[in-house]
Amino acid sequence: MMFETETIKTPARAGLTLLLLASCYLLAPAAQADGDPEAGKQRAITCAACHGADGNSVNPEWPTLAGQNERYFKETMQAFKTGKRSNPLMTAQAMLLNETEIENLAAYYATQTANQRTADPELAARGESLYRGGDKSKGISACIACHGPTGRGNAPAGYPQLTGQHATYTAKQLNDYKSGARTSDGERQIMRNITAQLTSEQINAVAAYIQGLR
């Protein structure tokens, strides 16, 4: 089932979302495209076993990389190299890459297109309101503010594309932010602050809605 994103009509939510959108873009420096996609395609051969030849993972526990913006990809690889993110397999792989290889991989995956996926209708319907409008009473910001109405993210700011991402993987990342197992959201701790207010049911619902974004 495909979920179309419509304009938020509630004035209070619309105002909150516009404010968050403004803050996200004001913090965004100019995007950089330093890598060579063709060289990245060759280097990505070793990544294909988990992430797919074109960056579209078939295992819901492994992320889709197709269409991911370059800044986020590069910062993620650096986070694995420095220990800000912890995953035995990815840490080992990241340590083998030099800066040029990371830039080339980032450029390659940014040129690919994420597969469109479907979502659990019941869960996605519940997750839609949180993604689009947040919950002001609990201090939960709308996901749309930084990740956009269709989940394309904000490339200059390095906010990731979510479109086509597996719900299982997304829920795992949100739970990791919530528990503090993942701390790669920077000094402002945006994701940790948001997920701290989310229940497990809300996390699963938002993750389901994200999987169906197009």
C-alpha positions in Angstrom: 0.0 0.0 0.0 1.3 3.4 -0.9 0.9 6.3 1.4 0.8 9.8 -0.2 2.0 12.7 1.9 -0.5 15.6 2.0 -0.2 19.1 3.3 -0.5 19.3 7.0 -3.7 21.2 7.7 -3.6 21.7 11.5 -2.3 25.2 12.1 -0.4 24.4 15.2 1.3 21.4 13.6 2.0 23.3 10.4 3.7 26.1 12.4 5.8 23.7 14.4 6.9 21.9 11.2 7.7 25.1 9.4 9.8 26.2 12.3 11.7 22.9 12.4 12.2 23.0 8.6 13.7 26.4 8.9 16.1 25.3 11.6 17.2 22.3 9.6 18.0 24.3 6.5 19.6 27.2 8.3 22.1 24.7 9.7 22.8 23.2 6.3 26.2 24.1 4.7 26.7 23.7 1.0 26.7 20.1 -0.4 29.8 18.7 -1.8 30.3 16.0 -4.5 33.9 15.0 -4.4 33.7 11.3 -5.3 33.9 9.4 -8.6 30.7 7.3 -9.1 32.4 4.9 -11.5 35.2 4.2 -9.2 32.7 3.8 -6.4 30.7 1.2 -8.4 33.8 -1.0 -8.7 34.6 -0.6 -5.0 30.9 -1.4 -4.1 31.3 -5.0 -5.4 32.4 -6.0 -2.0 29.4 -4.3 -0.4 26.9 -6.0 -2.6 26.6 -9.1 -0.5 24.8 -7.2 2.2 23.5 -4.0 0.5 22.7 -5.3 -3.0 24.5 -4.5 -6.3 22.8 -1.2 -6.7 22.5 -0.4 -3.0 19.1 -2.0 -2.5 19.3 -4.4 0.3 17.0 -7.5 0.3 17.6 -8.3 3.9 15.4 -6.1 6.1 18.1 -6.0 8.8 20.6 -4.4 6.5 20.1 -0.8 5.2 19.3 0.2 1.7 22.1 2.6 0.5 20.6 3.5 -2.9 19.9 7.3 -3.2 21.6 8.1 0.1 23.1 11.6 0.2 26.9 11.8 0.1 27.4 13.8 3.2 25.4 11.4 5.4 27.1 8.3 3.9 30.6 9.7 4.5 29.7 10.8 8.1 28.3 7.4 8.8 31.4 5.6 7.6 33.6 7.9 9.7 31.3 7.1 12.7 32.0 3.4 12.2 35.7 4.1 11.9 35.8 6.2 15.1 33.5 4.1 17.2 30.6 6.6 17.3 28.6 3.8 15.8 29.2 0.2 16.7 28.7 -2.8 14.5 31.4 -5.5 14.3 30.9 -6.1 10.5 30.6 -2.5 9.5 33.4 -1.3 11.7 35.7 -3.9 10.1 34.7 -2.9 6.6 35.0 0.9 7.3 38.5 0.5 8.7 39.6 -1.0 5.3 38.5 2.1 3.4 40.5 5.2 2.8 39.0 8.7 2.4 39.0 8.5 -1.4 37.2 5.2 -1.4 34.6 6.4 1.0 34.0 9.5 -1.2 33.7 7.3 -4.3 31.2 4.9 -2.7 29.2 7.9 -1.4 29.1 9.3 -5.0 28.0 5.9 -6.5 25.2 5.2 -4.0 23.9 8.8 -4.3 23.3 8.1 -8.1 21.3 5.0 -7.5 17.5 4.8 -6.9 15.9 3.2 -3.9 13.3 0.6 -4.5 9.7 1.5 -3.7 8.4 -0.7 -0.9 5.0 -1.3 0.7 4.1 -0.9 4.3 1.8 -2.6 6.8 -1.4 -0.5 6.4 -2.5 -0.5 10.0 0.9 0.3 11.4 1.7 2.9 8.8 -1.6 4.7 9.4 -0.6 5.2 13.0 2.9 6.3 12.1 1.8 8.8 9.6 0.6 11.4 12.1 3.9 11.3 14.0 6.0 11.5 10.9 4.1 14.4 9.5 3.0 16.3 12.6 4.9 15.0 15.6 3.3 15.3 19.0 3.7 18.8 20.5 2.3 17.8 23.9 5.2 15.3 24.4 7.8 17.4 22.7 8.1 15.0 19.7 9.2 16.8 16.6 7.8 15.9 13.2 10.1 13.7 11.1 9.1 15.6 8.0 10.9 18.6 9.3 14.4 17.2 8.5 13.6 14.2 6.3 11.1 15.8 4.0 7.5 14.9 3.0 8.6 11.9 0.9 11.6 10.9 3.1 14.3 12.3 0.7 16.2 13.9 3.6 18.3 17.1 3.4 21.5 16.5 1.5 23.3 19.8 2.4 22.6 19.2 6.1 23.5 15.5 5.9 20.1 14.4 7.1 19.5 11.0 5.6 17.2 9.8 3.0 14.6 7.4 4.4 12.7 6.5 1.3 12.6 2.8 0.7 14.3 1.9 3.9 13.3 -1.4 5.6 11.0 -0.9 8.6 13.0 -3.5 10.5 16.3 -1.6 10.0 14.7 1.8 10.8 13.1 0.5 14.0 16.4 -0.9 15.1 18.1 2.5 14.6 15.4 4.4 16.5 15.6 1.9 19.4 19.4 2.3 19.4 19.1 6.1 19.7 16.5 5.6 22.4 18.7 3.3 24.5 21.9 5.4 23.8 23.5 2.5 21.9 23.8 4.9 19.0 25.2 8.4 19.5 26.1 9.5 16.0 23.4 12.3 15.9 26.0 14.9 17.1 26.2 17.3 20.0 22.6 18.4 19.6 21.4 14.8 20.1 18.4 15.4 17.9 17.5 11.8 17.4 18.2 10.8 21.0 16.0 13.5 22.3 13.1 12.6 20.0 13.3 8.8 20.5 13.4 9.3 24.2 9.8 10.3 24.1 8.7 7.5 21.7 7.1 4.2 22.8 8.1 0.9 21.2 4.7 0.9 19.5 5.2 4.4 18.1 8.7 3.5 16.8 7.3 0.5 15.0 4.5 2.5 13.5 6.8 5.3 12.3 9.2 2.7 10.8 6.4 1.1 8.9 5.2 4.4 7.5 8.7 5.3 6.4 9.0 2.0 4.5 6.0 2.9 2.4 7.2 6.5 1.6 7.6 7.3 -2.2 
